[in-house]
């Protein structure tokens, strides 16, 4: 089940990232980052109501543990919201300093980072094939993005630094979402929906406030391209529903490694929508990513 959910999420994210890149060029980083939460919140609200009716309600457990679980949920979900804001912002910055493909690919280092963070936090372990898949996936992403002639000075490349920062923040997002979902008592599907709704609501509040203060206009979040903003929001909410559900069901590192399948969409949009050339090096890196996806899925 988690495999189908993850592939659906990866497909939605591939389309959403392309639209978000276009939106950031039209309306700026802040609005493009905000649109994924504000314009996606209505759909997630409907989804949560449906989950509540089908799978049942959720709470913080028994009276003895309710306070501890509530604190764990709000801390983890708040960290998830902030980390995702930073991750999205860093990735959009890479799009402008490097390329669409570069930004997306560098963010894919989140898979191995999620595995490493998940060891002490979630106590999740991976099999040998699982680790091989994660490492191959990250290696493929790096091979596709690193300019070998400038390898020795790569640490000075802001595109590389921002991309890796984005990957780290996305990894924190994945692990924090899993922690928050497991702090709740009830169906994991509903738990993931509650976590996602809280994250998007908090992100909308933070980002809308910043945009309004900066512009001095209460309607600033609704001044930009509404149609494109809605596309970003809807695709983002659909993808997030898949991601958060996957994080609740299995190790986030496995979800993110399988999510590397998004690279197929990235290459398509990079070439067709943004006119970027795909080199043999990038095709080789893409092949490694596909192998990593196979290793992870065959394991299950």
N, C-alpha and C positions, 0 to 999 in steps of 0.2 A: 504493500500500500504506500509506504513512504517513498518508494522509487517513482511511482506515477505522480505523486504529489510534488516531488522535487523537480521532475522534468517539466511539469506544468509551470511551476514557479520560475524555473530558469527561462522558459520560453517567454513568459510575461515580462521578466526583468530585461531580457534582451531588447524587446520592443520599447519598454519604458525608458531604458537608458538612452536609446537613440533619440526619442522624443525629448527627453530631459536635456540632452546635449543641445538640441536645437533651441529649446526654451531658454536655456542659460545664456545663449548668444543673443537672444531677443530681449530678455527681461532681467538678466543678471543672475549671479550665483545664488543670492538669497532667495529670490522668488522661485527659482528652479528647485532649490532644496525644500522650500516650504510647500510647494505644490503637491509633492508626493504624499504629504501627511494631511494637509487641510482638505484637498480635493478627493482624497481617498477615504476619509473618515466616514462619510455618509454610507458608502457601500459596506464598509467593515461593521458599522452599527447594525445594518440590516442582517448581515451574516451572523453577527453575535446573537441577535434575537432568534434567528432560525436555529442556531446551535443550542441555545438555551431551551427551546421547545423540543428539539429532537433528542439531544443527549443529556438534558437535565441541567440543573443549576450547579453553581460552584461556590465554594466558601473557603474559609481559612482553617477548616478542620475543627477538632474538639476544643472545648473551652481552655484546657490546659495548654495547648500548643497554638491557639489562635493568634495570640499577640506576637509570638516569635515568627510564625508563618507570615503574618501580615507585614512585619518589619522586613523580613527576607524578600517578600514580593515587591514591596515598594522601593526598596534599595536596588534590587536587581533590575526591575523594570525601568526605573529612572536612569540607571547607568546605561541600560540598553538604548533608551531614547536619545540620550546625549551622545553616546558613541556613534549611533547611526547618523545623527545630524553631522557630526564631524567627518565620518567616513564619506558621506555623500558630497559634502563640501570639498573635501580633498580630491575626490575623484573628478568632480567637475573642473577643479583648478587644473588638473593634469590634462583634461581635454583641451584646455586653452593653451597650455604651455607645451604639450606634446602632440598627441593625437587621440582620436576616439578609441582606437584599438589599444593604444598604449595604456590609457587610463583604466580601461576595463580589465586588461590582462594583469597589470600590476596589482590591482585590487584582489586578484585571485590568489595571492599569497595568503589570504585569510584561511584557506583550508588547513594548511600545516600549522598556522598560528592558533587556529581554533583547537586543533588536536593537542597542541602543547599546553594551552591554557586550560583545556578541559581535563587534563590529567589530574592536577591538584584540586580543581574546583568541582568537577562533576564526578571524579573518580572513574571516568570512562577509559577503557583500554581498547587498543586496536590489535587486530591480528597482523601477521607479517604481510599478508596481501593487502590489508587495509593501509598499513604504513607505506607500503610500496606504491599504492595508488595515490595516496596523498602527496608523497614526495615527487612522484612522476608528474602529477598535475601541476604542482608549483614550479617544477623545473621547466615544464613545457611553457608555462606562462612567462617565465623569466627569459627563456630562449627567444620567445617571440618578441620580447620588448627591449632587451638589452642591445645596444649598439656596440659590437665587439671591438671596433676600432677605438672606442672611447671608454673601454672597460676600466682602465686604471683610474680614470677620473670620474667614474660613475657616481661615487659618493658625493660629488659636487653638483650632480644633475638634479635640479629641483623636481623634474618630472618623476624621476626615480624615487626621490625622498618622499614626495607627496603621495605617490602611488603606494609605496610601502606603508606609509602612515594610514592611508585609506584601508589597506588590507588588515592592519592591526586593529583599527576601530571596528571594521566589519566582523572580525573574529570575536572581539569583546561583545559586540551586539548579539552574535549567535549564542555564545555561552551564557550571557546574561538573560537572554530570552528563555533559554532552557531552564535556568535556575528559577526564574520567576514563575514559569508554568508549573514546575514541580512543587512550588511552595503552596499551590492551591489544591484543594481537595475536590475531586469530582472527575468527570470525563476529561481526558487529556485534550480532546478536540475543543471542548468548551474552555478549558484552561488556557489553551493557546489563543483562542479568540479574545478572551478577557485581557490577556497580556498585550496582544496586538492593539486592542482598542485603547488601552491606557497609554501605550507608547505613542500612538498617533495623536491622541488628544493632547498629551503633554508637549509633543513636538509642535503641534499646531499653535498652541498657546505661546510657546517660547518664540517661534519664528515669526508668527504674525505680530507679536508685540515688538520685536526688533524692527520689522519692516515698517510698522506704523510709526514708531518713534523716529526712525531715520528719515522717513518721508514727511512726517507731520500730517499724514492723511489717513483717516480711519478706514477708508475703503481701498487703501493701497494693495492689499492682498488680492483684490478683485479687479484691478485696473489693467493687468497684463492680458495677454492672449488667453481668454477664458477657455476656448475650445481646446487649445493645446494643453493648457493646464489640467483640464478635465481628463484628457487622454492619459497624461502622466499619472494623475491621481488614481484613476480606475485601474490602469495596468499595474501600478505600484501596489494597490490594495490587494489585487488578485494574487500578485506574486508574493506579497508578504503573508497572506493567508496560507499559501503553500509552504513558505520558509518556516514560519512560526509553528505550524503543525508538524513539519518534519523535525524541527529542533526538539519538540516535546516527545516525539516518538522514538528517535534514535540519537546516537552520538552526532552532535552538530558538525563535526569534522567530516563524517561520511556524507552528510547532506550537502555540505559545501563542495566536497570533491565531486560528487555526482553532478552538482550544479555547474561544474566546469563545462558541461554540454552546452551551456550558454555561449561558449566560444564560437560555435557554428553560426549563431545569429550575429555575433559581434563581427566576424569576418564578412558576413553578407552586408551588414549595414556600413561597415568601414569602407568596403569597395563600392557598393551600389549607391548608398545615400550620401556619403561624404567624399567619394572620389579618391580614397586613399589606396595606394598600391600595396598589394600583399606580396611579400618577398618569399623566396624558397625557405629562408630561415624561419619565417613565421608559419609556413605550412608544416615544417618539421616539428616546431613547437606544438602546433595544433594536433599533430598525430600523437605526440606523447600524452597530451591531455585526453584524447579519446581512449588511449590505452589505459590511462588511470581510471577513467570512468568504467571501463569494462572490468578492471580488477576489483573495484569497489562493489559493482552490482553483482558480479558472479559470486562474490563472497556470500551474498544473500539470496 
